[in-house]
């Protein structure tokens, strides 16, 4: 499984709306081929920052799969209005014996 790691900064005072939007957006992404898992965490020291972790069967399921699908535009339409800048996105492979 490939882990997508996204750091998202949201506009101050939009936390409740963002979190509600993520709930709706999760329904979209969870229907994508290759989707495996989803977790969202809010920063303690930086409460305007969120860590989004999405598990994909393969990197190709996310890029180009989901990212080039119509579902991606729907996903982003739910959450992008709350962004303060663009998210930082990376992908990670598991390490045998350490995952």
Phi and psi restraints in degrees (range 20) as a CNS / XPLOR table:
assign (resid 1 and name C) (resid 2 and name N)
       (resid 2 and name CA) (resid 2 and name C) 1.0 -97.0 20.0 2
assign (resid 2 and name N) (resid 2 and name CA)
       (resid 2 and name C) (resid 3 and name N) 1.0 137.2 20.0 2
assign (resid 2 and name C) (resid 3 and name N)
       (resid 3 and name CA) (resid 3 and name C) 1.0 -107.3 20.0 2
assign (resid 3 and name N) (resid 3 and name CA)
       (resid 3 and name C) (resid 4 and name N) 1.0 120.0 20.0 2
assign (resid 3 and name C) (resid 4 and name N)
       (resid 4 and name CA) (resid 4 and name C) 1.0 -86.2 20.0 2
assign (resid 4 and name N) (resid 4 and name CA)
       (resid 4 and name C) (resid 5 and name N) 1.0 131.0 20.0 2
assign (resid 4 and name C) (resid 5 and name N)
       (resid 5 and name CA) (resid 5 and name C) 1.0 -120.1 20.0 2
assign (resid 5 and name N) (resid 5 and name CA)
       (resid 5 and name C) (resid 6 and name N) 1.0 116.4 20.0 2
assign (resid 5 and name C) (resid 6 and name N)
       (resid 6 and name CA) (resid 6 and name C) 1.0 -125.5 20.0 2
assign (resid 6 and name N) (resid 6 and name CA)
       (resid 6 and name C) (resid 7 and name N) 1.0 126.0 20.0 2
assign (resid 6 and name C) (resid 7 and name N)
       (resid 7 and name CA) (resid 7 and name C) 1.0 -98.5 20.0 2
assign (resid 7 and name N) (resid 7 and name CA)
       (resid 7 and name C) (resid 8 and name N) 1.0 120.8 20.0 2
assign (resid 7 and name C) (resid 8 and name N)
       (resid 8 and name CA) (resid 8 and name C) 1.0 -120.3 20.0 2
assign (resid 8 and name N) (resid 8 and name CA)
       (resid 8 and name C) (resid 9 and name N) 1.0 125.4 20.0 2
assign (resid 8 and name C) (resid 9 and name N)
       (resid 9 and name CA) (resid 9 and name C) 1.0 -103.3 20.0 2
assign (resid 9 and name N) (resid 9 and name CA)
       (resid 9 and name C) (resid 10 and name N) 1.0 130.2 20.0 2
assign (resid 9 and name C) (resid 10 and name N)
       (resid 10 and name CA) (resid 10 and name C) 1.0 -109.9 20.0 2
assign (resid 10 and name N) (resid 10 and name CA)
       (resid 10 and name C) (resid 11 and name N) 1.0 160.6 20.0 2
assign (resid 10 and name C) (resid 11 and name N)
       (resid 11 and name CA) (resid 11 and name C) 1.0 -61.4 20.0 2
assign (resid 11 and name N) (resid 11 and name CA)
       (resid 11 and name C) (resid 12 and name N) 1.0 139.7 20.0 2
assign (resid 11 and name C) (resid 12 and name N)
       (resid 12 and name CA) (resid 12 and name C) 1.0 -55.8 20.0 2
assign (resid 12 and name N) (resid 12 and name CA)
       (resid 12 and name C) (resid 13 and name N) 1.0 146.9 20.0 2
assign (resid 12 and name C) (resid 13 and name N)
       (resid 13 and name CA) (resid 13 and name C) 1.0 66.3 20.0 2
assign (resid 13 and name N) (resid 13 and name CA)
       (resid 13 and name C) (resid 14 and name N) 1.0 21.1 20.0 2
assign (resid 13 and name C) (resid 14 and name N)
       (resid 14 and name CA) (resid 14 and name C) 1.0 -117.6 20.0 2
assign (resid 14 and name N) (resid 14 and name CA)
       (resid 14 and name C) (resid 15 and name N) 1.0 14.5 20.0 2
assign (resid 14 and name C) (resid 15 and name N)
       (resid 15 and name CA) (resid 15 and name C) 1.0 -60.3 20.0 2
assign (resid 15 and name N) (resid 15 and name CA)
       (resid 15 and name C) (resid 16 and name N) 1.0 -48.8 20.0 2
assign (resid 15 and name C) (resid 16 and name N)
       (resid 16 and name CA) (resid 16 and name C) 1.0 -62.9 20.0 2
assign (resid 16 and name N) (resid 16 and name CA)
       (resid 16 and name C) (resid 17 and name N) 1.0 -43.1 20.0 2
assign (resid 16 and name C) (resid 17 and name N)
       (resid 17 and name CA) (resid 17 and name C) 1.0 -65.9 20.0 2
assign (resid 17 and name N) (resid 17 and name CA)
       (resid 17 and name C) (resid 18 and name N) 1.0 -40.7 20.0 2
assign (resid 17 and name C) (resid 18 and name N)
       (resid 18 and name CA) (resid 18 and name C) 1.0 -62.5 20.0 2
assign (resid 18 and name N) (resid 18 and name CA)
       (resid 18 and name C) (resid 19 and name N) 1.0 -46.9 20.0 2
assign (resid 18 and name C) (resid 19 and name N)
       (resid 19 and name CA) (resid 19 and name C) 1.0 -63.7 20.0 2
assign (resid 19 and name N) (resid 19 and name CA)
       (resid 19 and name C) (resid 20 and name N) 1.0 -36.9 20.0 2
assign (resid 19 and name C) (resid 20 and name N)
       (resid 20 and name CA) (resid 20 and name C) 1.0 -67.0 20.0 2
assign (resid 20 and name N) (resid 20 and name CA)
       (resid 20 and name C) (resid 21 and name N) 1.0 -39.2 20.0 2
assign (resid 20 and name C) (resid 21 and name N)
       (resid 21 and name CA) (resid 21 and name C) 1.0 -65.6 20.0 2
assign (resid 21 and name N) (resid 21 and name CA)
       (resid 21 and name C) (resid 22 and name N) 1.0 -37.7 20.0 2
assign (resid 21 and name C) (resid 22 and name N)
       (resid 22 and name CA) (resid 22 and name C) 1.0 -63.7 20.0 2
assign (resid 22 and name N) (resid 22 and name CA)
       (resid 22 and name C) (resid 23 and name N) 1.0 -35.8 20.0 2
assign (resid 22 and name C) (resid 23 and name N)
       (resid 23 and name CA) (resid 23 and name C) 1.0 -59.9 20.0 2
assign (resid 23 and name N) (resid 23 and name CA)
       (resid 23 and name C) (resid 24 and name N) 1.0 -43.8 20.0 2
assign (resid 23 and name C) (resid 24 and name N)
       (resid 24 and name CA) (resid 24 and name C) 1.0 -68.8 20.0 2
assign (resid 24 and name N) (resid 24 and name CA)
       (resid 24 and name C) (resid 25 and name N) 1.0 -41.2 20.0 2
assign (resid 24 and name C) (resid 25 and name N)
       (resid 25 and name CA) (resid 25 and name C) 1.0 -66.4 20.0 2
assign (resid 25 and name N) (resid 25 and name CA)
       (resid 25 and name C) (resid 26 and name N) 1.0 -31.6 20.0 2
assign (resid 25 and name C) (resid 26 and name N)
       (resid 26 and name CA) (resid 26 and name C) 1.0 -60.4 20.0 2
assign (resid 26 and name N) (resid 26 and name CA)
       (resid 26 and name C) (resid 27 and name N) 1.0 -35.4 20.0 2
assign (resid 26 and name C) (resid 27 and name N)
       (resid 27 and name CA) (resid 27 and name C) 1.0 -61.4 20.0 2
assign (resid 27 and name N) (resid 27 and name CA)
       (resid 27 and name C) (resid 28 and name N) 1.0 -35.9 20.0 2
assign (resid 27 and name C) (resid 28 and name N)
       (resid 28 and name CA) (resid 28 and name C) 1.0 -70.7 20.0 2
assign (resid 28 and name N) (resid 28 and name CA)
       (resid 28 and name C) (resid 29 and name N) 1.0 -51.7 20.0 2
assign (resid 28 and name C) (resid 29 and name N)
       (resid 29 and name CA) (resid 29 and name C) 1.0 -68.7 20.0 2
assign (resid 29 and name N) (resid 29 and name CA)
       (resid 29 and name C) (resid 30 and name N) 1.0 -32.9 20.0 2
assign (resid 29 and name C) (resid 30 and name N)
       (resid 30 and name CA) (resid 30 and name C) 1.0 -68.9 20.0 2
assign (resid 30 and name N) (resid 30 and name CA)
       (resid 30 and name C) (resid 31 and name N) 1.0 -16.2 20.0 2
assign (resid 30 and name C) (resid 31 and name N)
       (resid 31 and name CA) (resid 31 and name C) 1.0 -89.2 20.0 2
assign (resid 31 and name N) (resid 31 and name CA)
       (resid 31 and name C) (resid 32 and name N) 1.0 -3.7 20.0 2
assign (resid 31 and name C) (resid 32 and name N)
       (resid 32 and name CA) (resid 32 and name C) 1.0 -73.0 20.0 2
assign (resid 32 and name N) (resid 32 and name CA)
       (resid 32 and name C) (resid 33 and name N) 1.0 140.8 20.0 2
assign (resid 32 and name C) (resid 33 and name N)
       (resid 33 and name CA) (resid 33 and name C) 1.0 -57.9 20.0 2
assign (resid 33 and name N) (resid 33 and name CA)
       (resid 33 and name C) (resid 34 and name N) 1.0 134.4 20.0 2
assign (resid 33 and name C) (resid 34 and name N)
       (resid 34 and name CA) (resid 34 and name C) 1.0 87.3 20.0 2
assign (resid 34 and name N) (resid 34 and name CA)
       (resid 34 and name C) (resid 35 and name N) 1.0 -5.9 20.0 2
assign (resid 34 and name C) (resid 35 and name N)
       (resid 35 and name CA) (resid 35 and name C) 1.0 -64.9 20.0 2
assign (resid 35 and name N) (resid 35 and name CA)
       (resid 35 and name C) (resid 36 and name N) 1.0 135.9 20.0 2
assign (resid 35 and name C) (resid 36 and name N)
       (resid 36 and name CA) (resid 36 and name C) 1.0 -123.6 20.0 2
assign (resid 36 and name N) (resid 36 and name CA)
       (resid 36 and name C) (resid 37 and name N) 1.0 -39.9 20.0 2
assign (resid 36 and name C) (resid 37 and name N)
       (resid 37 and name CA) (resid 37 and name C) 1.0 -158.3 20.0 2
assign (resid 37 and name N) (resid 37 and name CA)
       (resid 37 and name C) (resid 38 and name N) 1.0 165.0 20.0 2
assign (resid 37 and name C) (resid 38 and name N)
       (resid 38 and name CA) (resid 38 and name C) 1.0 -150.8 20.0 2
assign (resid 38 and name N) (resid 38 and name CA)
       (resid 38 and name C) (resid 39 and name N) 1.0 133.5 20.0 2
assign (resid 38 and name C) (resid 39 and name N)
       (resid 39 and name CA) (resid 39 and name C) 1.0 -149.2 20.0 2
assign (resid 39 and name N) (resid 39 and name CA)
       (resid 39 and name C) (resid 40 and name N) 1.0 141.1 20.0 2
assign (resid 39 and name C) (resid 40 and name N)
       (resid 40 and name CA) (resid 40 and name C) 1.0 -128.9 20.0 2
assign (resid 40 and name N) (resid 40 and name CA)
       (resid 40 and name C) (resid 41 and name N) 1.0 132.8 20.0 2
assign (resid 40 and name C) (resid 41 and name N)
       (resid 41 and name CA) (resid 41 and name C) 1.0 -127.9 20.0 2
assign (resid 41 and name N) (resid 41 and name CA)
       (resid 41 and name C) (resid 42 and name N) 1.0 144.2 20.0 2
assign (resid 41 and name C) (resid 42 and name N)
       (resid 42 and name CA) (resid 42 and name C) 1.0 -102.9 20.0 2
assign (resid 42 and name N) (resid 42 and name CA)
       (resid 42 and name C) (resid 43 and name N) 1.0 139.4 20.0 2
assign (resid 42 and name C) (resid 43 and name N)
       (resid 43 and name CA) (resid 43 and name C) 1.0 -64.9 20.0 2
assign (resid 43 and name N) (resid 43 and name CA)
       (resid 43 and name C) (resid 44 and name N) 1.0 141.9 20.0 2
assign (resid 43 and name C) (resid 44 and name N)
       (resid 44 and name CA) (resid 44 and name C) 1.0 -84.6 20.0 2
assign (resid 44 and name N) (resid 44 and name CA)
       (resid 44 and name C) (resid 45 and name N) 1.0 -54.8 20.0 2
assign (resid 44 and name C) (resid 45 and name N)
       (resid 45 and name CA) (resid 45 and name C) 1.0 -73.1 20.0 2
assign (resid 45 and name N) (resid 45 and name CA)
       (resid 45 and name C) (resid 46 and name N) 1.0 -29.2 20.0 2
assign (resid 45 and name C) (resid 46 and name N)
       (resid 46 and name CA) (resid 46 and name C) 1.0 -126.3 20.0 2
assign (resid 46 and name N) (resid 46 and name CA)
       (resid 46 and name C) (resid 47 and name N) 1.0 82.7 20.0 2
assign (resid 46 and name C) (resid 47 and name N)
       (resid 47 and name CA) (resid 47 and name C) 1.0 -67.0 20.0 2
assign (resid 47 and name N) (resid 47 and name CA)
       (resid 47 and name C) (resid 48 and name N) 1.0 -9.4 20.0 2
assign (resid 47 and name C) (resid 48 and name N)
       (resid 48 and name CA) (resid 48 and name C) 1.0 -86.5 20.0 2
assign (resid 48 and name N) (resid 48 and name CA)
       (resid 48 and name C) (resid 49 and name N) 1.0 -2.5 20.0 2
assign (resid 48 and name C) (resid 49 and name N)
       (resid 49 and name CA) (resid 49 and name C) 1.0 -108.6 20.0 2
assign (resid 49 and name N) (resid 49 and name CA)
       (resid 49 and name C) (resid 50 and name N) 1.0 137.6 20.0 2
assign (resid 49 and name C) (resid 50 and name N)
       (resid 50 and name CA) (resid 50 and name C) 1.0 -123.1 20.0 2
assign (resid 50 and name N) (resid 50 and name CA)
       (resid 50 and name C) (resid 51 and name N) 1.0 147.3 20.0 2
assign (resid 50 and name C) (resid 51 and name N)
       (resid 51 and name CA) (resid 51 and name C) 1.0 -110.2 20.0 2
assign (resid 51 and name N) (resid 51 and name CA)
       (resid 51 and name C) (resid 52 and name N) 1.0 118.0 20.0 2
assign (resid 51 and name C) (resid 52 and name N)
       (resid 52 and name CA) (resid 52 and name C) 1.0 -106.6 20.0 2
assign (resid 52 and name N) (resid 52 and name CA)
       (resid 52 and name C) (resid 53 and name N) 1.0 127.4 20.0 2
assign (resid 52 and name C) (resid 53 and name N)
       (resid 53 and name CA) (resid 53 and name C) 1.0 -121.7 20.0 2
assign (resid 53 and name N) (resid 53 and name CA)
       (resid 53 and name C) (resid 54 and name N) 1.0 119.2 20.0 2
assign (resid 53 and name C) (resid 54 and name N)
       (resid 54 and name CA) (resid 54 and name C) 1.0 -123.0 20.0 2
assign (resid 54 and name N) (resid 54 and name CA)
       (resid 54 and name C) (resid 55 and name N) 1.0 126.8 20.0 2
assign (resid 54 and name C) (resid 55 and name N)
       (resid 55 and name CA) (resid 55 and name C) 1.0 -91.2 20.0 2
assign (resid 55 and name N) (resid 55 and name CA)
       (resid 55 and name C) (resid 56 and name N) 1.0 133.4 20.0 2
assign (resid 55 and name C) (resid 56 and name N)
       (resid 56 and name CA) (resid 56 and name C) 1.0 -124.6 20.0 2
assign (resid 56 and name N) (resid 56 and name CA)
       (resid 56 and name C) (resid 57 and name N) 1.0 146.5 20.0 2
assign (resid 56 and name C) (resid 57 and name N)
       (resid 57 and name CA) (resid 57 and name C) 1.0 -58.7 20.0 2
assign (resid 57 and name N) (resid 57 and name CA)
       (resid 57 and name C) (resid 58 and name N) 1.0 -46.1 20.0 2
assign (resid 57 and name C) (resid 58 and name N)
       (resid 58 and name CA) (resid 58 and name C) 1.0 -139.7 20.0 2
assign (resid 58 and name N) (resid 58 and name CA)
       (resid 58 and name C) (resid 59 and name N) 1.0 162.8 20.0 2
assign (resid 58 and name C) (resid 59 and name N)
       (resid 59 and name CA) (resid 59 and name C) 1.0 -60.5 20.0 2
assign (resid 59 and name N) (resid 59 and name CA)
       (resid 59 and name C) (resid 60 and name N) 1.0 -38.3 20.0 2
assign (resid 59 and name C) (resid 60 and name N)
       (resid 60 and name CA) (resid 60 and name C) 1.0 -64.8 20.0 2
assign (resid 60 and name N) (resid 60 and name CA)
       (resid 60 and name C) (resid 61 and name N) 1.0 -26.8 20.0 2
assign (resid 60 and name C) (resid 61 and name N)
       (resid 61 and name CA) (resid 61 and name C) 1.0 -63.8 20.0 2
assign (resid 61 and name N) (resid 61 and name CA)
       (resid 61 and name C) (resid 62 and name N) 1.0 -33.1 20.0 2
assign (resid 61 and name C) (resid 62 and name N)
       (resid 62 and name CA) (resid 62 and name C) 1.0 -88.6 20.0 2
assign (resid 62 and name N) (resid 62 and name CA)
       (resid 62 and name C) (resid 63 and name N) 1.0 -51.9 20.0 2
assign (resid 62 and name C) (resid 63 and name N)
       (resid 63 and name CA) (resid 63 and name C) 1.0 -125.1 20.0 2
assign (resid 63 and name N) (resid 63 and name CA)
       (resid 63 and name C) (resid 64 and name N) 1.0 111.6 20.0 2
assign (resid 63 and name C) (resid 64 and name N)
       (resid 64 and name CA) (resid 64 and name C) 1.0 -91.5 20.0 2
assign (resid 64 and name N) (resid 64 and name CA)
       (resid 64 and name C) (resid 65 and name N) 1.0 -16.0 20.0 2
assign (resid 64 and name C) (resid 65 and name N)
       (resid 65 and name CA) (resid 65 and name C) 1.0 -36.7 20.0 2
assign (resid 65 and name N) (resid 65 and name CA)
       (resid 65 and name C) (resid 66 and name N) 1.0 -78.8 20.0 2
assign (resid 65 and name C) (resid 66 and name N)
       (resid 66 and name CA) (resid 66 and name C) 1.0 -69.7 20.0 2
assign (resid 66 and name N) (resid 66 and name CA)
       (resid 66 and name C) (resid 67 and name N) 1.0 -42.8 20.0 2
assign (resid 66 and name C) (resid 67 and name N)
       (resid 67 and name CA) (resid 67 and name C) 1.0 -62.5 20.0 2
assign (resid 67 and name N) (resid 67 and name CA)
       (resid 67 and name C) (resid 68 and name N) 1.0 -26.5 20.0 2
assign (resid 67 and name C) (resid 68 and name N)
       (resid 68 and name CA) (resid 68 and name C) 1.0 -103.8 20.0 2
assign (resid 68 and name N) (resid 68 and name CA)
       (resid 68 and name C) (resid 69 and name N) 1.0 11.9 20.0 2
assign (resid 68 and name C) (resid 69 and name N)
       (resid 69 and name CA) (resid 69 and name C) 1.0 -97.7 20.0 2
assign (resid 69 and name N) (resid 69 and name CA)
       (resid 69 and name C) (resid 70 and name N) 1.0 159.3 20.0 2
assign (resid 69 and name C) (resid 70 and name N)
       (resid 70 and name CA) (resid 70 and name C) 1.0 -59.6 20.0 2
assign (resid 70 and name N) (resid 70 and name CA)
       (resid 70 and name C) (resid 71 and name N) 1.0 -27.2 20.0 2
assign (resid 70 and name C) (resid 71 and name N)
       (resid 71 and name CA) (resid 71 and name C) 1.0 -63.4 20.0 2
assign (resid 71 and name N) (resid 71 and name CA)
       (resid 71 and name C) (resid 72 and name N) 1.0 -30.3 20.0 2
assign (resid 71 and name C) (resid 72 and name N)
       (resid 72 and name CA) (resid 72 and name C) 1.0 -63.2 20.0 2
assign (resid 72 and name N) (resid 72 and name CA)
       (resid 72 and name C) (resid 73 and name N) 1.0 -42.4 20.0 2
assign (resid 72 and name C) (resid 73 and name N)
       (resid 73 and name CA) (resid 73 and name C) 1.0 -62.2 20.0 2
assign (resid 73 and name N) (resid 73 and name CA)
       (resid 73 and name C) (resid 74 and name N) 1.0 -39.3 20.0 2
assign (resid 73 and name C) (resid 74 and name N)
       (resid 74 and name CA) (resid 74 and name C) 1.0 -65.4 20.0 2
assign (resid 74 and name N) (resid 74 and name CA)
       (resid 74 and name C) (resid 75 and name N) 1.0 -45.3 20.0 2
assign (resid 74 and name C) (resid 75 and name N)
       (resid 75 and name CA) (resid 75 and name C) 1.0 -53.8 20.0 2
assign (resid 75 and name N) (resid 75 and name CA)
       (resid 75 and name C) (resid 76 and name N) 1.0 -52.8 20.0 2
assign (resid 75 and name C) (resid 76 and name N)
       (resid 76 and name CA) (resid 76 and name C) 1.0 -65.1 20.0 2
assign (resid 76 and name N) (resid 76 and name CA)
       (resid 76 and name C) (resid 77 and name N) 1.0 -33.4 20.0 2
assign (resid 76 and name C) (resid 77 and name N)
       (resid 77 and name CA) (resid 77 and name C) 1.0 -61.7 20.0 2
assign (resid 77 and name N) (resid 77 and name CA)
       (resid 77 and name C) (resid 78 and name N) 1.0 -26.9 20.0 2
assign (resid 77 and name C) (resid 78 and name N)
       (resid 78 and name CA) (resid 78 and name C) 1.0 -76.1 20.0 2
assign (resid 78 and name N) (resid 78 and name CA)
       (resid 78 and name C) (resid 79 and name N) 1.0 -40.2 20.0 2
assign (resid 78 and name C) (resid 79 and name N)
       (resid 79 and name CA) (resid 79 and name C) 1.0 -108.2 20.0 2
assign (resid 79 and name N) (resid 79 and name CA)
       (resid 79 and name C) (resid 80 and name N) 1.0 -25.8 20.0 2
assign (resid 79 and name C) (resid 80 and name N)
       (resid 80 and name CA) (resid 80 and name C) 1.0 -60.7 20.0 2
assign (resid 80 and name N) (resid 80 and name CA)
       (resid 80 and name C) (resid 81 and name N) 1.0 -33.5 20.0 2
assign (resid 80 and name C) (resid 81 and name N)
       (resid 81 and name CA) (resid 81 and name C) 1.0 -57.8 20.0 2
assign (resid 81 and name N) (resid 81 and name CA)
       (resid 81 and name C) (resid 82 and name N) 1.0 -16.8 20.0 2
assign (resid 81 and name C) (resid 82 and name N)
       (resid 82 and name CA) (resid 82 and name C) 1.0 -98.4 20.0 2
assign (resid 82 and name N) (resid 82 and name CA)
       (resid 82 and name C) (resid 83 and name N) 1.0 -7.2 20.0 2
assign (resid 82 and name C) (resid 83 and name N)
       (resid 83 and name CA) (resid 83 and name C) 1.0 -67.5 20.0 2
assign (resid 83 and name N) (resid 83 and name CA)
       (resid 83 and name C) (resid 84 and name N) 1.0 140.7 20.0 2
assign (resid 83 and name C) (resid 84 and name N)
       (resid 84 and name CA) (resid 84 and name C) 1.0 -110.8 20.0 2
assign (resid 84 and name N) (resid 84 and name CA)
       (resid 84 and name C) (resid 85 and name N) 1.0 87.5 20.0 2
assign (resid 84 and name C) (resid 85 and name N)
       (resid 85 and name CA) (resid 85 and name C) 1.0 89.9 20.0 2
assign (resid 85 and name N) (resid 85 and name CA)
       (resid 85 and name C) (resid 86 and name N) 1.0 178.8 20.0 2
assign (resid 85 and name C) (resid 86 and name N)
       (resid 86 and name CA) (resid 86 and name C) 1.0 -88.8 20.0 2
assign (resid 86 and name N) (resid 86 and name CA)
       (resid 86 and name C) (resid 87 and name N) 1.0 143.5 20.0 2
assign (resid 86 and name C) (resid 87 and name N)
       (resid 87 and name CA) (resid 87 and name C) 1.0 -65.0 20.0 2
assign (resid 87 and name N) (resid 87 and name CA)
       (resid 87 and name C) (resid 88 and name N) 1.0 153.2 20.0 2
assign (resid 87 and name C) (resid 88 and name N)
       (resid 88 and name CA) (resid 88 and name C) 1.0 -98.2 20.0 2
assign (resid 88 and name N) (resid 88 and name CA)
       (resid 88 and name C) (resid 89 and name N) 1.0 120.1 20.0 2
assign (resid 88 and name C) (resid 89 and name N)
       (resid 89 and name CA) (resid 89 and name C) 1.0 -122.3 20.0 2
assign (resid 89 and name N) (resid 89 and name CA)
       (resid 89 and name C) (resid 90 and name N) 1.0 132.1 20.0 2
assign (resid 89 and name C) (resid 90 and name N)
       (resid 90 and name CA) (resid 90 and name C) 1.0 -136.8 20.0 2
assign (resid 90 and name N) (resid 90 and name CA)
       (resid 90 and name C) (resid 91 and name N) 1.0 164.3 20.0 2
assign (resid 90 and name C) (resid 91 and name N)
       (resid 91 and name CA) (resid 91 and name C) 1.0 -124.7 20.0 2
assign (resid 91 and name N) (resid 91 and name CA)
       (resid 91 and name C) (resid 92 and name N) 1.0 146.3 20.0 2
assign (resid 91 and name C) (resid 92 and name N)
       (resid 92 and name CA) (resid 92 and name C) 1.0 -133.7 20.0 2
assign (resid 92 and name N) (resid 92 and name CA)
       (resid 92 and name C) (resid 93 and name N) 1.0 140.7 20.0 2
assign (resid 92 and name C) (resid 93 and name N)
       (resid 93 and name CA) (resid 93 and name C) 1.0 -95.6 20.0 2
assign (resid 93 and name N) (resid 93 and name CA)
       (resid 93 and name C) (resid 94 and name N) 1.0 147.3 20.0 2
assign (resid 93 and name C) (resid 94 and name N)
       (resid 94 and name CA) (resid 94 and name C) 1.0 -71.6 20.0 2
assign (resid 94 and name N) (resid 94 and name CA)
       (resid 94 and name C) (resid 95 and name N) 1.0 152.5 20.0 2
assign (resid 94 and name C) (resid 95 and name N)
       (resid 95 and name CA) (resid 95 and name C) 1.0 -104.2 20.0 2
assign (resid 95 and name N) (resid 95 and name CA)
       (resid 95 and name C) (resid 96 and name N) 1.0 124.0 20.0 2
assign (resid 95 and name C) (resid 96 and name N)
       (resid 96 and name CA) (resid 96 and name C) 1.0 -54.5 20.0 2
assign (resid 96 and name N) (resid 96 and name CA)
       (resid 96 and name C) (resid 97 and name N) 1.0 131.9 20.0 2
assign (resid 96 and name C) (resid 97 and name N)
       (resid 97 and name CA) (resid 97 and name C) 1.0 81.5 20.0 2
assign (resid 97 and name N) (resid 97 and name CA)
       (resid 97 and name C) (resid 98 and name N) 1.0 -6.4 20.0 2
assign (resid 97 and name C) (resid 98 and name N)
       (resid 98 and name CA) (resid 98 and name C) 1.0 -124.1 20.0 2
assign (resid 98 and name N) (resid 98 and name CA)
       (resid 98 and name C) (resid 99 and name N) 1.0 8.7 20.0 2
